[in-house]
C-alpha cells in the first residue's frame, strides 16, 4: 500500500469525510513559495499554509533559530519556570502590538488564543463583581476557530458549527459590516451593533471581531470606521474589545496589525498563524494592564488557564526569528508589490464572477 492509500484509510484531514476523503498530495519538500510533491512536480502554495508561512518555506534565518534552540532544550513547562526565548519573544511582541497591550499569555494555537481571550473577559467581569456580564457579541460572517468557545462566536448560520448549536454558549450576533474598505463610510452601518450593545450591555463582557477583514467569512474587507466606532461603543458601555488578528496580524493587510487602519487599540488581541512564520503551532493572547490586574486582584487571584506546552521554547525561538524578519520592514514593499500585481492581473476577472 502506497503512502496516499494508507493516508486515505487512516488519516483524517481538516474538514474531510472518513468515507469520502478529498484527494491529497504528498509533499516531500518546500522552499520559498513552492511545494515539491512526491512525483517531483512543483506547486505554488497560494494559501501560504492557511496564511501562516509569511516568509516562505525553509527560510535560513528561522531554520538556524530552530536548530540552535533544539540543541539547547526543546521544552520545559512554564509553571514556575521561565526562559530566555519566551522573554525575548515577549519583548519583541510588546514593541510591535498596539499601544496599551502589555501582558502576554503564550498559548498553543489560534483557537486556544481565542478561548483564552474569552476566558479573560469573563473572568475580568466576574472579578469585578459583575458575573452577569457573561456573553460575547460579535458580527456575523466571523470565524474565530474550532474549539468550543471559539465556535460559539463563529457565524451560526454560514459557519461550520451548526451541529453543535445545542451545546454552545448562546452569544449575541450583530449584522456583518456592509461598508467596504474602499467605499465612503455610511454611519448607518454601525447602527445595528450600537442598538444591540445598548440593549444587552449589562450582560456583555466583550465584543470580538476580526479587524478589517472577515477571512473565512468570505474575505470581506470592511471600512476602518466600523472598527473605530466599535471601539467607541465598547468604551461607552464598559465592554472589552477583543481583536482577533490571528489571520490579519504581522503585515497581511498592509499594516503591521489591522487595528492600525482605524488607529485603535483593543483590550485583548489574539495572535497566531504568522507568529512563527508558519513553522509550528503557537499563539499569543495579549491584554492591557487593566484587564490583567482586574482578573488577578480578586479571588481566585490567578488566571485560570495553563496549557502544557505554554511558551514552548522551540516555538518561542522560531517565533522570535520570524519577528526579526518582520522588524526588518521588508514586508511593507512585499505587500505593496503583491497588491499591485493582484490589481493588474485580477481586475480583468472582476466582471466574470
KEDREN-620246 format. One record per residue (C-alpha): x, y, z; residue number from 1. Coordinates in Angstrom, 2 decimals, padded with zeros to 5 digits. Each point is the difference from the previous one (the first is absolute). Layout:
BEGIN
<pt <X Y Z> NUM>
...
//
This chain:
BEGIN
<pt <000.00 000.00 000.00> 1>
<pt <001.48 003.35 -001.03> 2>
<pt <000.03 003.07 002.23> 3>
<pt <-003.04 001.63 -001.58> 4>
<pt <-002.13 -003.13 000.41> 5>
<pt <001.14 -000.42 003.61> 6>
<pt <-000.79 003.66 000.66> 7>
<pt <-003.47 -000.41 -001.48> 8>
<pt <-000.76 -002.96 002.26> 9>
<pt <001.44 001.23 003.29> 10>
<pt <000.58 003.76 000.09> 11>
<pt <-002.75 002.55 000.52> 12>
<pt <000.70 003.35 -001.66> 13>
<pt <-001.67 003.33 000.84> 14>
<pt <-003.68 000.26 -000.92> 15>
<pt <-000.07 -003.28 -001.92> 16>
<pt <-002.08 -003.15 -000.02> 17>
<pt <001.30 -003.34 001.22> 18>
<pt <-002.20 -001.76 -002.56> 19>
<pt <000.71 002.28 -002.96> 20>
<pt <003.34 001.73 000.73> 21>
<pt <001.16 002.78 -002.25> 22>
<pt <003.06 -000.56 -002.22> 23>
<pt <003.35 000.65 001.69> 24>
<pt <003.38 000.85 -001.44> 25>
<pt <003.12 -001.32 001.68> 26>
<pt <002.61 002.70 000.59> 27>
<pt <003.66 -000.97 000.28> 28>
<pt <001.58 003.45 000.08> 29>
<pt <-000.80 003.69 000.26> 30>
<pt <002.00 003.13 -000.73> 31>
<pt <-001.04 003.60 -000.48> 32>
<pt <-003.54 -000.05 -001.39> 33>
<pt <000.33 -003.45 -001.56> 34>
<pt <-001.01 -003.48 001.12> 35>
<pt <001.74 -002.96 -001.60> 36>
<pt <-002.22 -003.06 -000.21> 37>
<pt <000.98 -003.64 000.22> 38>
<pt <-000.16 -000.32 -003.80> 39>
<pt <002.39 003.02 -000.30> 40>
<pt <-002.66 002.33 -001.34> 41>
<pt <000.04 003.47 001.52> 42>
<pt <-002.92 002.08 001.30> 43>
<pt <-000.15 003.64 001.05> 44>
<pt <-001.63 000.16 003.41> 45>
<pt <-002.36 002.94 -000.44> 46>
<pt <-001.55 -000.73 003.42> 47>
<pt <003.37 000.32 001.79> 48>
<pt <-001.08 -002.84 002.28> 49>
<pt <-003.26 001.68 000.99> 50>
<pt <001.57 003.50 000.03> 51>
<pt <002.81 -000.97 002.38> 52>
<pt <003.22 -000.47 -002.03> 53>
<pt <000.57 003.71 -000.51> 54>
<pt <003.76 -000.28 -000.60> 55>
<pt <-000.23 -003.01 -002.28> 56>
<pt <001.11 -003.52 000.76> 57>
<pt <003.46 -001.06 001.13> 58>
<pt <001.18 003.48 000.94> 59>
<pt <003.67 -000.14 001.12> 60>
<pt <-000.38 002.47 002.89> 61>
<pt <-002.93 -001.90 001.53> 62>
<pt <001.63 -003.36 -000.70> 63>
<pt <003.12 001.10 001.88> 64>
<pt <-002.05 001.18 002.99> 65>
<pt <-001.81 -003.35 000.20> 66>
<pt <003.25 -001.98 -000.21> 67>
<pt <001.74 002.12 002.64> 68>
<pt <-002.89 -000.31 002.43> 69>
<pt <-000.54 -003.73 -000.40> 70>
<pt <003.66 -000.58 000.85> 71>
<pt <-000.52 001.88 003.28> 72>
<pt <-003.45 -001.27 001.08> 73>
<pt <-003.24 -000.47 -001.90> 74>
<pt <-002.49 000.25 002.87> 75>
<pt <-000.44 000.72 003.68> 76>
<pt <-003.28 000.67 001.76> 77>
<pt <-000.82 003.67 000.56> 78>
<pt <-001.39 -000.54 003.50> 79>
<pt <002.54 001.48 002.39> 80>
<pt <002.65 000.08 -002.75> 81>
<pt <000.93 002.60 -002.58> 82>
<pt <002.57 000.17 -002.77> 83>
<pt <001.74 002.46 -002.29> 84>
<pt <-001.91 -000.91 -003.22> 85>
<pt <-003.33 000.90 001.66> 86>
<pt <001.38 003.22 001.48> 87>
<pt <001.56 001.07 -003.30> 88>
<pt <-003.18 -000.78 -001.94> 89>
<pt <-002.09 001.98 002.49> 90>
<pt <002.26 003.03 -000.36> 91>
<pt <-000.34 -000.18 -003.79> 92>
<pt <-003.78 -000.37 000.13> 93>
<pt <-000.52 002.90 002.39> 94>
<pt <002.14 002.22 -002.23> 95>
<pt <-002.32 -000.79 -002.93> 96>
<pt <-003.58 -000.27 001.24> 97>
<pt <-002.36 002.98 000.37> 98>
<pt <000.59 002.32 002.93> 99>
<pt <-001.28 -001.05 003.42> 100>
<pt <000.35 -003.76 -000.44> 101>
<pt <002.66 -001.25 002.41> 102>
<pt <-000.88 -003.39 001.53> 103>
<pt <000.82 -003.02 -002.17> 104>
<pt <-001.51 -003.47 000.32> 105>
<pt <001.79 -002.43 -002.31> 106>
<pt <-002.43 -002.68 -001.15> 107>
<pt <-000.05 -003.01 -002.31> 108>
<pt <-002.01 001.00 -003.06> 109>
<pt <-002.29 002.66 -001.40> 110>
<pt <-003.18 -001.64 001.26> 111>
<pt <001.51 -000.30 003.47> 112>
<pt <000.98 003.67 -000.02> 113>
<pt <-003.67 000.85 -000.64> 114>
<pt <-001.04 -002.32 002.83> 115>
<pt <002.48 001.79 002.26> 116>
<pt <-001.26 003.44 -001.08> 117>
<pt <-003.63 -000.90 000.68> 118>
<pt <000.99 -001.52 003.34> 119>
<pt <001.88 003.18 000.89> 120>
<pt <-003.06 002.13 -000.76> 121>
<pt <-002.36 -002.20 002.02> 122>
<pt <002.34 -000.29 002.97> 123>
<pt <000.72 003.74 -000.10> 124>
<pt <-003.65 000.92 000.56> 125>
<pt <-000.59 -002.82 002.49> 126>
<pt <002.87 001.41 002.05> 127>
<pt <-001.56 003.48 -000.25> 128>
<pt <-003.12 -001.35 001.65> 129>
<pt <-001.90 -000.04 -003.30> 130>
<pt <-000.49 -003.70 -000.81> 131>
<pt <-003.12 000.98 -001.94> 132>
<pt <002.36 001.26 -002.75> 133>
<pt <000.55 -003.46 -001.42> 134>
<pt <-000.86 000.24 -003.70> 135>
<pt <001.95 001.00 -003.09> 136>
<pt <-001.26 002.07 -002.93> 137>
<pt <001.48 -000.41 -003.45> 138>
<pt <-000.81 000.86 -003.64> 139>
<pt <-001.42 -002.70 -002.23> 140>
<pt <002.22 -001.53 -002.69> 141>
<pt <002.80 -000.32 002.56> 142>
<pt <002.29 -002.96 000.59> 143>
<pt <002.07 -000.44 003.16> 144>
<pt <000.93 -003.69 000.20> 145>
<pt <-001.28 -003.51 000.57> 146>
<pt <000.16 -000.44 003.78> 147>
<pt <-003.17 000.50 002.00> 148>
<pt <000.15 003.62 001.18> 149>
<pt <001.45 000.97 -003.38> 150>
<pt <-002.79 -001.87 -001.80> 151>
<pt <-002.59 001.89 002.02> 152>
<pt <001.09 003.31 -001.57> 153>
<pt <000.24 -001.30 -003.57> 154>
<pt <-002.87 000.78 -002.35> 155>
<pt <-002.83 -002.32 001.14> 156>
<pt <-001.58 -000.30 -003.46> 157>
<pt <002.76 000.32 -002.59> 158>
<pt <002.62 -001.55 002.31> 159>
<pt <001.05 -003.61 000.32> 160>
<pt <-001.28 -000.69 003.50> 161>
<pt <-003.79 -000.25 -000.23> 162>
<pt <000.08 -003.63 001.18> 163>
<pt <001.15 001.19 003.41> 164>
<pt <-002.51 002.81 000.54> 165>
<pt <-001.79 -001.86 002.80> 166>
<pt <003.13 -000.13 002.15> 167>
<pt <001.72 003.28 -000.89> 168>
<pt <-000.31 003.07 002.19> 169>
<pt <-002.64 002.31 -001.45> 170>
<pt <001.66 003.21 -001.14> 171>
<pt <-001.41 003.14 -001.60> 172>
<pt <000.52 000.61 -003.72> 173>
<pt <-000.11 003.33 -001.79> 174>
<pt <-000.38 000.39 -003.77> 175>
<pt <003.31 -000.12 -001.83> 176>
<pt <001.60 003.32 -000.99> 177>
<pt <-001.22 001.09 -003.43> 178>
<pt <002.10 003.05 -000.93> 179>
<pt <002.98 -001.33 -001.88> 180>
<pt <003.55 001.13 000.61> 181>
<pt <000.21 002.25 -003.07> 182>
<pt <-003.52 001.45 000.25> 183>
<pt <-001.19 003.19 001.69> 184>
<pt <-000.94 -000.73 003.60> 185>
<pt <-003.71 -000.27 000.72> 186>
<pt <-000.80 000.69 003.67> 187>
<pt <-003.12 -002.16 -000.32> 188>
<pt <002.34 -002.99 -000.17> 189>
<pt <000.78 000.16 003.72> 190>
<pt <-003.62 000.51 001.11> 191>
<pt <-000.94 -003.70 000.42> 192>
<pt <003.09 -000.68 002.14> 193>
<pt <-000.65 003.13 002.05> 194>
<pt <-003.61 -000.99 000.61> 195>
<pt <000.92 -003.51 001.10> 196>
<pt <002.72 001.25 002.34> 197>
<pt <-002.33 002.61 001.49> 198>
<pt <-002.61 -002.70 000.61> 199>
<pt <002.28 -002.73 001.34> 200>
<pt <003.02 001.82 001.51> 201>
<pt <-000.85 -001.13 003.54> 202>
<pt <000.62 -003.61 -001.05> 203>
<pt <002.86 000.59 -002.46> 204>
<pt <003.60 -000.67 000.99> 205>
<pt <001.60 000.62 -003.38> 206>
<pt <-000.33 000.72 -003.68> 207>
<pt <002.20 -002.25 -002.12> 208>
<pt <000.67 000.68 -003.67> 209>
<pt <002.52 -000.49 -002.76> 210>
<pt <001.35 003.50 -000.70> 211>
<pt <-000.54 001.22 -003.58> 212>
<pt <-000.11 -003.47 -001.63> 213>
<pt <-002.53 -002.76 000.70> 214>
<pt <002.18 -002.78 -001.33> 215>
<pt <-001.77 -003.36 -000.10> 216>
<pt <-003.27 001.92 -000.26> 217>
<pt <000.84 000.85 -003.61> 218>
<pt <002.99 002.38 000.12> 219>
<pt <-002.40 002.84 000.77> 220>
<pt <002.08 003.17 000.38> 221>
<pt <-001.97 002.61 001.88> 222>
<pt <000.44 003.70 000.78> 223>
<pt <002.44 001.01 002.80> 224>
<pt <-002.62 002.37 001.43> 225>
<pt <-002.09 -003.01 001.04> 226>
<pt <002.91 -001.12 002.15> 227>
<pt <000.53 003.51 001.39> 228>
<pt <-003.68 000.32 000.91> 229>
<pt <000.03 -003.48 001.55> 230>
<pt <002.85 001.11 002.27> 231>
<pt <-002.02 003.07 001.02> 232>
<pt <-003.05 -002.11 000.81> 233>
<pt <002.04 -002.37 002.15> 234>
<pt <001.38 002.95 001.96> 235>
<pt <-003.44 001.56 000.38> 236>
<pt <-001.71 -003.15 001.23> 237>
<pt <002.84 -001.56 002.03> 238>
<pt <000.67 -002.96 -002.29> 239>
<pt <003.40 -001.46 -000.82> 240>
<pt <001.08 000.00 -003.65> 241>
<pt <001.71 -003.18 -001.21> 242>
<pt <001.82 000.31 -003.34> 243>
<pt <000.52 -003.37 -001.67> 244>
<pt <003.10 000.76 -002.08> 245>
<pt <000.96 -003.63 -000.48> 246>
<pt <-000.44 000.29 -003.77> 247>
<pt <000.61 003.74 -000.44> 248>
<pt <003.01 000.54 002.26> 249>
<pt <003.61 000.52 -001.04> 250>
<pt <-000.47 002.02 -003.16> 251>
<pt <-002.60 -001.93 -001.92> 252>
<pt <-002.30 003.02 -000.55> 253>
<pt <002.72 002.54 -000.78> 254>
<pt <000.26 001.07 003.65> 255>
<pt <001.91 -001.92 002.65> 256>
<pt <-003.36 -000.63 001.70> 257>
<pt <-003.38 000.63 -001.60> 258>
<pt <-001.11 002.09 003.00> 259>
<pt <002.44 002.66 -001.23> 260>
<pt <-002.27 000.76 -002.95> 261>
<pt <-002.46 001.46 002.52> 262>
<pt <002.58 001.39 002.40> 263>
<pt <-001.41 -001.97 002.93> 264>
<pt <001.34 -002.38 002.62> 265>
<pt <-002.04 -002.92 001.36> 266>
<pt <-000.15 -001.16 003.61> 267>
<pt <001.05 -003.49 -001.07> 268>
<pt <001.65 -001.13 -003.23> 269>
<pt <000.29 -003.57 -001.33> 270>
<pt <003.02 -000.91 -002.13> 271>
<pt <001.01 -003.23 -001.72> 272>
<pt <000.64 -001.42 -003.48> 273>
<pt <002.78 002.30 -001.28> 274>
<pt <001.43 000.38 003.52> 275>
<pt <002.43 -002.85 -000.69> 276>
<pt <000.19 000.61 -003.74> 277>
<pt <-002.08 -003.14 -000.50> 278>
<pt <002.68 -002.28 001.46> 279>
<pt <-001.88 -001.38 002.99> 280>
<pt <-003.02 000.58 002.15> 281>
<pt <000.04 002.89 002.44> 282>
<pt <-002.23 002.91 000.94> 283>
<pt <-000.13 002.96 002.33> 284>
<pt <-002.81 001.75 001.84> 285>
<pt <001.09 003.46 001.12> 286>
<pt <-002.04 002.24 002.27> 287>
<pt <000.24 003.36 001.71> 288>
<pt <001.25 000.49 003.53> 289>
<pt <-003.54 000.89 001.06> 290>
<pt <-001.33 -003.37 -001.18> 291>
<pt <002.86 -001.93 001.61> 292>
<pt <-000.30 001.81 003.34> 293>
<pt <-003.79 -000.21 -000.10> 294>
<pt <000.24 -003.78 -000.30> 295>
<pt <002.66 -000.55 002.63> 296>
<pt <-000.89 002.47 002.75> 297>
<pt <-003.07 -001.98 001.06> 298>
<pt <-000.59 -003.64 000.91> 299>
<pt <001.23 -002.43 -001.20> 300>
<pt <002.87 002.44 -000.67> 301>
<pt <001.35 -001.86 -003.02> 302>
<pt <-001.02 -000.38 -003.63> 303>
<pt <-001.49 -003.47 -000.38> 304>
<pt <001.83 -001.36 -003.02> 305>
<pt <003.30 -001.79 -000.56> 306>
<pt <000.76 -002.10 -003.10> 307>
<pt <002.58 -002.76 000.35> 308>
<pt <002.05 001.38 -002.88> 309>
<pt <-000.45 003.65 000.93> 310>
<pt <003.01 002.09 -001.11> 311>
<pt <001.71 -003.01 -001.56> 312>
<pt <003.64 001.14 -000.34> 313>
<pt <000.44 -001.41 -003.50> 314>
<pt <-003.13 001.78 -001.24> 315>
<pt <001.09 003.20 001.79> 316>
<pt <003.39 -000.08 -001.72> 317>
<pt <-001.60 -000.58 -003.39> 318>
<pt <-002.54 002.79 000.59> 319>
<pt <002.76 002.35 001.10> 320>
<pt <001.89 -000.68 -003.23> 321>
<pt <-003.18 000.63 -001.99> 322>
<pt <-000.46 003.35 001.76> 323>
<pt <003.63 000.88 -000.79> 324>
<pt <-000.94 -000.18 -003.66> 325>
<pt <-003.17 002.03 000.58> 326>
<pt <002.02 002.67 001.82> 327>
<pt <002.25 000.41 -003.04> 328>
<pt <-002.95 001.68 -001.75> 329>
<pt <000.41 -001.86 -003.28> 330>
<pt <-003.61 -001.20 000.24> 331>
<pt <-001.28 003.50 -000.75> 332>
<pt <001.36 000.03 -003.54> 333>
<pt <-000.95 -003.64 -000.47> 334>
<pt <-003.65 000.64 000.90> 335>
<pt <-000.09 003.06 -002.28> 336>
<pt <001.46 -002.02 -002.88> 337>
<pt <-002.51 -002.82 000.50> 338>
<pt <-002.86 002.50 000.12> 339>
<pt <001.15 001.65 -003.23> 340>
<pt <000.36 -003.37 -001.71> 341>
<pt <-003.46 -001.13 001.09> 342>
<pt <-001.60 003.25 -001.18> 343>
<pt <001.70 -000.29 -003.37> 344>
<pt <-000.75 -003.63 -000.73> 345>
<pt <-003.20 -000.69 001.94> 346>
<pt <-002.04 003.11 -000.87> 347>
<pt <-000.87 -001.38 -003.47> 348>
<pt <-001.62 -002.97 001.76> 349>
<pt <-002.31 002.23 002.05> 350>
<pt <-002.81 000.05 -002.56> 351>
<pt <000.18 -003.76 -000.55> 352>
<pt <-001.26 -000.88 003.50> 353>
//
